[in-house]
Amino acid sequence: MTQTVMITGASAGVGRAVARAYAERGARLGLIARGAAGLAAAERDCRQRGAADVRTYQVDVADAGAVQQAADDLAHHVGGPDVWVNDAMVSVFAPAWEITAAEFRRVTEVNYLGTVYGTLAALHHMRPRGHGAIVQVGSALAYRGIPLQSAYCASKHAIQGFNDSLRAELLRENPGVRLSMVQLPAVNTPQFSWVRTRLPRHPQPVPPIFAPEVAARAICWAADHGPRELNVGGPTWKARLGNVLAPGLLDRKLAHDGYDSQQTDTPIDPATWRDNLDGPVDDGADHGAEGVFADRARTRSAALWVSAHKPALSAAGLLTVALAATGLARRRR
Ligand SMILES: NC(=O)c1ccc[n+]([C@@H]2O[C@H](COP(=O)([O-])OP(=O)(O)OC[C@H]3O[C@@H](n4cnc5c(N)ncnc54)[C@H](OP(=O)(O)O)[C@@H]3O)[C@@H](O)[C@H]2O)c1
């Protein structure tokens, strides 16, 4: 069946990789972002890769009415949406006391409320039809805050709380509409070359770094199978487990190395650095899916494979135990 898929933050990074993956499946696409050049490039890219249809929406996800209008337009012209991926994000890299009240509000409006608005727009069309899949693009940081990213981490925690409430409501009233959150590790995207930062050196994702295609594979898998959560990459598992077992120890480890691990050795010039917090870096260039760390990015995740095959692996494990127990019982007789 040809799916209709809406993706927010679809012009660059993870969202662009998701758009490419669905284009290669021949899906009909709705792409949301603010910058005209990025959207136009994403549309060309998706058409070349085989998308059945592509509609672009130059919309800020912090504008609930505009997000709803985009959803209505997509539904009216091509149907659906069958899948809605909330991916758009912004951040500010700085200690909390250097982030202004307006910046905290903006990050919350884009990341958290943008996700809520996207979800409400999706539900408006999915609930009457009784089916659909909503995927929130989350992070290991939805469970574990790290230094220099308080506004971003808080917004991801908020999405996780919102999801738990909504999931229970849907299970009760609309079980055909599935809600998943995909917790990503560090991904090589343009984010780290246009995030607002007050740090002296170039921002980087905390290594190990994964290629955007790994994130896209996980997001498409979640939309297909509807798990409540999908943890991608060993670092995501480690962060979540570490936070449950020894949160205080993690606080001290992050205090010690959390500043350096989020910056390269290259100094940046604040006078020429352009960020995308209040508006897009719309410089006419196509920023694509990948960032500047391609040489360090892993293209596979064994932990994702395990997460995605959990039921099959559990069944195989149970079968092995049962066979071993039967063999043991026979030998005793
Ligand atoms: N990269 C990582 O290491 C990492 C790790 C864990 C989780 N994630 C998650 O992955 C998702 C994508 O991150 P990314 O690294 O791919 O980001 P990115 O490279 O900065 O791309 C962000 C995308 O969102 C769009 N966008 C930003 N603000 C928007 C707004 N207000 N309204 C509409 N579109 C907006 C951008 O286009 P315009 O600027 O043109 O609007 C762009 O298409 C996020 O949810 C993030 O939390 C990323």
The ligand as a Gaussian input file, in Angstrom:
#p B3LYP/6-31G(d) Opt

LIG

0 1
 N       21.810000      14.817000      15.667000
 C       21.844000      14.199000      16.831000
 O       22.917000      13.925000      17.400000
 C       20.563000      13.778000      17.482000
 C       20.659000      12.957000      18.614000
 C       19.497000      12.533000      19.218000
 C       18.269000      12.940000      18.716000
 N       18.213000      13.748000      17.633000
 C       16.888000      14.181000      17.167000
 O       16.798000      14.086000      15.769000
 C       15.907000      15.096000      15.291000
 C       16.561000      15.848000      14.160000
 O       17.791000      16.417000      14.608000
 P       18.910000      16.810000      13.547000
 O       20.206000      16.663000      14.235000
 O       18.643000      16.103000      12.281000
 O       18.614000      18.388000      13.376000
 P       19.110000      19.384000      12.218000
 O       20.197000      18.780000      11.420000
 O       19.359000      20.689000      12.883000
 O       17.810000      19.514000      11.277000
 C       16.671000      20.146000      11.814000
 C       15.555000      20.169000      10.800000
 O       14.414000      20.761000      11.428000
 C       14.015000      21.947000      10.697000
 N       13.520000      22.916000      11.680000
 C       14.203000      23.515000      12.683000
 N       13.387000      24.334000      13.350000
 C       12.170000      24.250000      12.781000
 C       10.921000      24.875000      13.021000
 N       10.770000      25.771000      14.008000
 N        9.875000      24.566000      12.237000
 C       10.018000      23.671000      11.215000
 N       11.165000      23.041000      10.936000
 C       12.237000      23.345000      11.713000
 C       15.276000      22.373000       9.951000
 O       14.989000      23.112000       8.774000
 P       14.756000      24.728000       8.815000
 O       15.838000      25.292000       9.674000
 O       14.813000      25.137000       7.387000
 O       13.410000      24.941000       9.393000
 C       15.854000      21.002000       9.574000
 O       15.151000      20.491000       8.470000
 C       15.554000      15.978000      16.496000
 O       14.280000      15.632000      16.977000
 C       16.627000      15.628000      17.502000
 O       16.184000      15.789000      18.812000
 C       19.329000      14.179000      16.998000

